[in-house]
Amino acid sequence: MKKRGLIIFGGLCLLLSSCAGWMMEEPSLQLRRVSLHPRSLTEIYLVLDLDVQNPNRFDLTIQSFQYKLFLNEREIGSGRLEKEVRIPADSAVRVQAPVVAGFKNWNESLRAVIADKGIPYRIEGEANVRTVFGSRNYPFSKRGKID
């Protein structure tokens, strides 16, 4: 009886250790470029080019993606990605994320641009990611500096 239990326990340990490579790592993102498109006298439309990296050995699909953009620690706008994006295993995909921002929120940031200083930014939000194992929500926050 003990021998049988040890064999079953050993088999389970072997099975679980072989599945360790299938544990999901969080995707990461990097801001590559910001395009500005004025819409009116009070609003501007920004397009953020983000590289989304999938470090896993299996494909991921971003089903929904909500985010806020902060410049100089002040929220200037928000957006939502409306289409699904498939990210192949061990690769990156460029995603264009639209943001609608009001000019009233840009005061300090414009001063930093005029003074030729880098502008600290933060993108935060939540992404719903689907894999072969199911769906999961990932909160994220990325900081950097726009030079």
FIVOMI-822277 format. One line per 8 residues: number of its first residue (from 1); their letters; for each residue x, y, z of N, C-alpha, C. Coordinates in Angstrom, 1 decimal, decimal comma, padded with zeros to 4 digits, always signed. Atoms other than C-alpha are relative to their C-alpha. Layout:
NUM	a	X Y Z X Y Z X Y Z  ...;
***
This chain:
1	mkkrglii	+000,8 -001,2 +000,0 +000,0 +000,0 +000,0 +000,9 +001,3 +000,0  -000,9 -001,1 +000,0 +002,8 +002,4 +000,9 +000,7 +000,2 -001,3  -000,7 -000,1 +001,3 +004,7 +001,6 -002,3 -000,9 +000,6 -001,1  +000,9 -000,5 +001,0 +001,6 +002,3 -004,4 -000,2 +001,5 +000,2  +000,2 -001,4 -000,3 +001,0 +005,6 -002,7 +001,3 +000,9 -000,4  -001,2 -000,7 +000,4 +004,7 +006,6 -003,3 +000,1 +000,1 -001,5  +000,0 +000,0 +001,4 +004,4 +005,7 -006,9 -001,0 +001,1 -000,6  +001,0 -001,0 +000,4 +001,2 +007,8 -007,3 +000,5 +001,4 +000,3;
9	fgglclll	-000,5 -001,3 -000,4 +002,8 +010,7 -005,4 +001,1 +000,4 -001,0  -001,1 -000,3 +000,9 +005,9 +010,5 -007,6 -000,5 +000,4 -001,4  +000,6 -000,3 +001,3 +003,8 +010,5 -010,7 -000,6 +001,3 -000,1  +000,7 -001,3 -000,1 +001,8 +013,5 -009,6 +001,1 +001,1 +000,0  -001,1 -001,0 -000,1 +005,1 +015,4 -008,8 +000,6 +000,2 -001,4  -000,5 +000,0 +001,4 +006,4 +014,5 -012,3 -000,9 +000,8 -000,9  +001,0 -000,6 +000,8 +003,2 +015,6 -013,9 +000,0 +001,5 +000,2  +000,1 -001,4 -000,3 +003,1 +018,9 -012,1 +001,3 +000,8 -000,4;
17	sscagwmm	-001,3 -000,7 +000,4 +006,8 +019,7 -012,7 +000,0 +000,2 -001,6  -000,1 -000,1 +001,5 +006,3 +019,1 -016,5 -001,0 +001,2 -000,4  +000,9 -001,1 +000,3 +003,4 +021,7 -016,4 +000,5 +001,3 +000,4  -000,5 -001,3 -000,5 +005,5 +024,4 -014,8 +000,4 +000,9 -001,1  -000,3 -000,8 +001,1 +006,6 +025,6 -018,2 -001,3 +000,7 -000,6  +001,3 -000,5 +000,6 +002,9 +026,3 -019,0 -000,6 +001,1 +000,9  +000,5 -001,1 -000,9 +002,5 +028,8 -016,1 +000,1 +001,3 -000,8  +000,0 -001,2 +000,8 +001,5 +032,1 -017,6 +000,7 +001,2 +000,6;
25	eepslqlr	-000,7 -001,2 -000,4 +003,8 +035,1 -017,4 -000,8 +001,2 -000,5  +000,7 -001,2 +000,5 +002,3 +038,6 -017,7 +000,6 +000,6 -001,2  -000,6 -000,7 +001,1 +002,7 +040,3 -021,0 +000,5 +001,4 +000,5  -000,6 -001,3 -000,4 +004,7 +043,5 -020,9 -000,2 +001,0 -001,2  +000,1 -000,9 +001,1 +004,4 +046,7 -022,9 +001,0 +001,1 +000,1  -001,0 -001,1 +000,1 +006,7 +049,5 -024,1 -000,6 +001,0 -001,0  +000,4 -001,1 +000,9 +005,7 +052,9 -025,5 +001,1 +000,3 -001,0  -001,0 -000,2 +001,0 +007,4 +053,4 -028,8 -000,2 +001,4 -000,6;
33	rvslhprs	+000,2 -001,3 +000,6 +005,8 +056,6 -030,2 -001,4 +000,5 +000,4  +001,3 -000,7 -000,3 +003,0 +059,1 -029,6 -000,3 +000,9 -001,2  +000,4 -000,8 +001,1 +001,2 +060,7 -032,6 -001,1 +000,9 +000,5  +001,0 -001,0 -000,4 -000,9 +063,9 -032,0 -000,8 +000,4 -001,2  +001,0 -000,4 +001,0 -004,0 +064,7 -034,0 -001,0 +000,9 +000,6  +001,0 -000,9 -000,5 -005,9 +067,8 -033,0 -001,4 -000,2 -000,6  +001,4 +000,2 +000,4 -009,7 +067,3 -033,1 -000,8 +001,2 +000,0  +000,7 -001,2 -000,1 -011,0 +070,6 -032,0 +000,8 +001,0 +000,8;
41	lteiylvl	-000,8 -001,0 -000,9 -010,0 +073,7 -030,0 +000,1 -000,4 +001,4  +000,0 +000,5 -001,4 -010,6 +071,8 -026,8 +000,5 -001,4 +000,2  -000,4 +001,4 -000,1 -009,6 +068,2 -027,6 +001,1 -000,3 -001,0  -001,0 +000,6 +000,9 -006,7 +066,3 -029,0 -000,1 -001,5 +000,0  +000,1 +001,5 +000,1 -006,6 +062,7 -030,2 +001,5 -000,4 -000,1  -001,3 +000,6 +000,0 -003,4 +060,8 -029,4 +000,0 -001,4 -000,4  -000,1 +001,4 +000,3 -002,3 +057,5 -030,8 +001,3 -000,5 +000,6  -001,2 +000,6 -000,7 +000,1 +055,5 -028,6 +000,4 -001,3 -000,8;
49	dldvqnpn	-000,5 +001,3 +000,5 +002,2 +052,9 -030,4 +000,7 -000,8 +001,1  -000,5 +000,8 -001,1 +002,8 +050,2 -027,9 +000,4 -001,3 -000,5  -000,4 +001,3 +000,3 +004,8 +047,1 -028,3 -000,4 -000,9 +001,2  +000,5 +000,9 -001,1 +003,1 +044,3 -026,3 +000,8 -001,3 -000,2  -000,9 +001,2 +000,0 +005,5 +041,4 -025,5 -000,7 -001,2 +000,7  +000,5 +001,3 -000,6 +004,3 +037,8 -024,9 +001,2 -000,8 +000,3  -001,2 +000,8 -000,4 +007,0 +036,0 -022,9 -000,3 -001,5 +000,1  +000,4 +001,4 -000,2 +005,0 +032,7 -022,9 +000,3 -000,9 -001,2;
57	rfdltiqs	-000,2 +000,9 +001,1 +005,4 +029,6 -025,0 -001,3 -000,4 -000,7  +001,2 +000,2 +000,7 +001,8 +029,9 -026,2 -000,6 +001,3 -000,3  +000,6 -001,2 +000,4 -000,3 +032,5 -027,9 -001,0 +000,6 +001,0  +000,9 -000,8 -000,9 -002,3 +035,2 -026,0 -000,9 +000,8 -001,0  +000,9 -000,9 +000,7 -005,3 +037,2 -027,2 -000,5 +001,0 +001,0  +000,6 -001,1 -000,8 -006,1 +040,6 -025,7 -001,4 +000,2 -000,5  +001,5 -000,1 +000,3 -009,9 +040,7 -025,6 -000,4 +001,4 +000,2  +000,4 -001,4 -000,3 -010,3 +044,1 -024,0 +001,2 +000,7 +000,7;
65	fqyklfln	-001,1 -000,7 -000,5 -007,9 +046,8 -023,0 -000,4 +001,5 +000,3  +000,4 -001,4 -000,5 -008,8 +050,0 -020,9 +001,2 +000,6 +000,6  -001,2 -000,6 -000,5 -006,2 +052,5 -020,0 -000,2 +001,5 +000,2  +000,0 -001,4 -000,3 -005,5 +056,0 -018,7 +001,5 +000,5 -000,3  -001,3 -000,5 +000,2 -002,6 +058,2 -019,7 +000,3 +001,2 +000,9  -000,4 -001,1 -000,9 -000,8 +060,5 -017,2 +001,3 +000,6 -000,5  -001,2 -000,7 +000,3 +001,7 +063,2 -018,0 +000,3 +000,9 +001,2  -000,3 -000,7 -001,2 +003,6 +064,8 -015,1 -000,9 -000,3 +001,1;
73	ereigsgr	+000,9 +000,5 -001,1 +001,4 +062,7 -012,8 -001,4 +000,6 +000,0  +001,4 -000,5 +000,2 -001,8 +064,3 -014,1 -000,6 -000,7 -001,1  +000,8 +000,8 +001,1 -004,4 +062,3 -016,0 -000,4 +001,0 -001,1  +000,4 -000,9 +001,1 -004,8 +063,8 -019,4 -001,0 -000,6 -000,9  +001,0 +000,7 +000,9 -007,0 +061,2 -021,1 +000,0 -001,5 +000,2  +000,2 +001,5 -000,1 -008,2 +057,6 -021,4 -000,4 -000,5 -001,3  +000,4 +000,7 +001,2 -009,0 +055,1 -024,0 -000,4 -001,5 +000,2  +000,4 +001,4 +000,0 -010,2 +051,6 -024,8 +000,3 -000,6 -001,4;
81	lekevrip	-000,2 +000,7 +001,2 -009,0 +049,2 -027,4 -001,2 -000,9 -000,3  +001,2 +000,6 +000,4 -012,0 +047,9 -029,3 +000,1 -001,3 -000,8  -000,1 +001,2 +000,8 -010,6 +045,0 -031,2 +000,9 -001,0 +000,7  -000,9 +001,0 -000,6 -009,0 +041,7 -030,2 +001,3 +000,0 -000,7  -001,3 +000,0 +000,5 -005,3 +041,4 -030,7 +000,7 -001,3 +000,4  -000,7 +001,2 -000,3 -003,5 +038,1 -031,0 +001,5 +000,2 +000,0  -001,5 -000,1 -000,1 +000,1 +037,9 -029,8 +000,6 -001,4 +000,0  -000,6 +001,4 +000,1 +002,0 +034,8 -030,9 +001,0 -000,2 +001,1;
89	adsavrvq	-000,9 +000,4 -001,0 +004,2 +032,9 -028,5 +001,4 +000,6 -000,2  -001,4 -000,6 +000,0 +007,6 +034,5 -027,6 +000,2 +001,1 -001,0  -000,2 -001,1 +000,9 +007,0 +037,6 -029,7 -000,7 +001,2 +000,4  +000,6 -001,3 -000,3 +005,8 +041,2 -029,7 -000,8 +000,4 -001,2  +000,9 -000,5 +001,0 +003,0 +042,9 -031,6 -000,1 +001,5 +000,3  +000,2 -001,5 -000,2 +002,7 +046,7 -032,1 -001,5 +000,2 +000,0  +001,4 -000,3 -000,2 -000,7 +047,9 -030,9 -000,2 +001,6 +000,0  +000,3 -001,4 +000,0 -002,1 +051,4 -031,7 -001,2 +000,3 +000,9;
97	apvvagfk	+001,0 -000,3 -001,0 -004,0 +052,7 -028,7 -000,4 +001,4 +000,0  +000,5 -001,4 +000,1 -006,2 +055,8 -029,1 -000,3 +000,6 +001,4  +000,3 -000,7 -001,2 -006,5 +058,4 -026,3 -000,6 +001,3 -000,4  +000,6 -001,3 +000,2 -008,8 +061,4 -026,3 +000,3 +000,8 +001,2  -000,4 -000,8 -001,1 -007,4 +064,2 -024,2 -000,5 +001,5 -000,2  +000,4 -001,4 +000,1 -008,6 +067,7 -023,4 +001,3 +000,9 +000,1  -001,1 -001,0 -000,1 -006,2 +070,7 -023,9 +000,2 +000,6 +001,4  -000,1 -000,6 -001,3 -007,0 +072,0 -020,4 +001,0 -000,8 +000,9;
105	nwneslra	-000,9 +000,9 -000,9 -005,0 +069,0 -018,9 +001,5 +000,1 -000,4  -001,4 +000,0 +000,5 -001,8 +069,8 -020,9 +000,8 +001,2 +000,5  -000,7 -001,2 -000,3 -000,8 +073,1 -019,3 +001,5 -000,3 +000,5  -001,3 +000,3 -000,5 +002,2 +071,8 -017,3 +000,9 -000,8 -000,9  -000,7 +000,8 +001,0 +003,2 +069,3 -019,9 +000,6 +000,8 -001,1  -000,4 -000,9 +001,1 +003,4 +072,0 -022,6 +001,2 +000,8 +000,5  -001,1 -000,7 -000,6 +005,7 +074,0 -020,3 +001,3 -000,8 +000,0  -001,1 +000,9 +000,0 +008,0 +071,0 -020,0 +000,6 -000,2 -001,4;
113	viadkgip	-000,4 +000,2 +001,4 +008,1 +070,6 -023,8 +000,7 +001,3 -000,4  -000,6 -001,3 +000,4 +008,9 +074,4 -024,3 +001,3 +000,1 +000,7  -001,2 -000,1 -000,8 +011,6 +074,2 -021,6 +001,0 -001,1 -000,5  -000,8 +001,1 +000,5 +013,0 +071,1 -023,5 +000,4 -001,0 +001,1  -000,2 +001,0 -001,0 +012,7 +068,8 -020,6 -000,8 -001,2 -000,4  +000,8 +001,2 +000,2 +011,6 +065,2 -020,7 -001,3 +000,0 +000,8  +001,3 +000,0 -000,7 +008,0 +064,6 -019,7 -000,2 -001,4 +000,5  +000,3 +001,3 -000,6 +007,4 +061,7 -017,3 -001,5 -000,4 -000,4;
121	yriegean	+001,4 +000,5 +000,3 +004,4 +059,6 -018,4 -000,2 -001,3 +000,8  +000,4 +001,3 -000,6 +002,5 +056,7 -016,9 -001,3 -000,4 -000,8  +001,2 +000,6 +000,6 +000,0 +054,4 -018,6 -000,4 -001,1 +000,9  +000,5 +001,1 -000,9 -002,2 +052,3 -016,4 -001,4 -000,4 -000,4  +001,3 +000,5 +000,4 -005,2 +050,2 -016,9 -000,1 -001,5 +000,3  +000,2 +001,5 -000,2 -006,4 +046,6 -017,2 -000,3 -000,6 -001,4  +000,2 +000,7 +001,2 -006,3 +044,1 -020,0 -000,6 -001,4 +000,3  +000,5 +001,3 -000,2 -008,4 +041,0 -020,3 +000,7 -000,9 -001,1;
129	vrtvfgsr	-000,8 +000,8 +000,9 -006,2 +038,3 -021,8 -000,5 -001,5 +000,0  +000,5 +001,4 +000,2 -007,4 +034,9 -023,2 +001,1 -000,9 -000,4  -001,0 +001,1 +000,4 -005,2 +031,8 -023,5 -000,7 -001,3 -000,1  +000,6 +001,4 +000,1 -005,8 +028,1 -024,0 -000,5 -000,4 +001,3  +000,4 +000,4 -001,3 -006,2 +027,9 -020,3 -001,2 +000,8 +000,6  +001,1 -000,8 -000,5 -009,0 +030,5 -020,0 +000,4 +001,5 -000,1  -000,2 -001,4 +000,0 -009,3 +034,3 -019,5 +000,4 +000,5 +001,3  -000,4 -000,6 -001,3 -007,7 +036,5 -016,9 +000,2 +001,5 -000,2;
137	nypfskrg	-000,2 -001,5 +000,0 -007,6 +040,3 -016,1 +001,3 +000,3 +000,6  -001,3 -000,5 -000,4 -004,2 +041,9 -015,8 +000,0 +001,5 +000,2  -000,3 -001,5 -000,2 -003,8 +045,3 -014,2 +001,4 +000,3 -000,4  -001,3 -000,3 +000,4 -000,8 +047,1 -015,5 +000,3 +001,5 +000,2  -000,5 -001,4 -000,1 +001,2 +050,3 -015,0 +001,4 +000,1 -000,6  -001,3 -000,2 +000,7 +004,1 +051,5 -017,2 +000,4 +001,4 +000,2  -000,6 -001,3 -000,2 +006,3 +054,5 -016,4 +001,1 +000,2 -001,0  -001,2 -000,4 +000,8 +008,8 +056,3 -018,6 +000,1 +001,5 -000,2;
145	kid	-000,2 -001,4 +000,2 +009,9 +059,6 -020,0 +000,0 +000,2 -001,5  +000,1 -000,4 +001,4 +009,0 +061,2 -023,3 +001,1 +001,1 -000,2  -001,1 -001,0 +000,2 +012,2 +063,0 -024,6 -000,3 +000,9 -001,2;
***
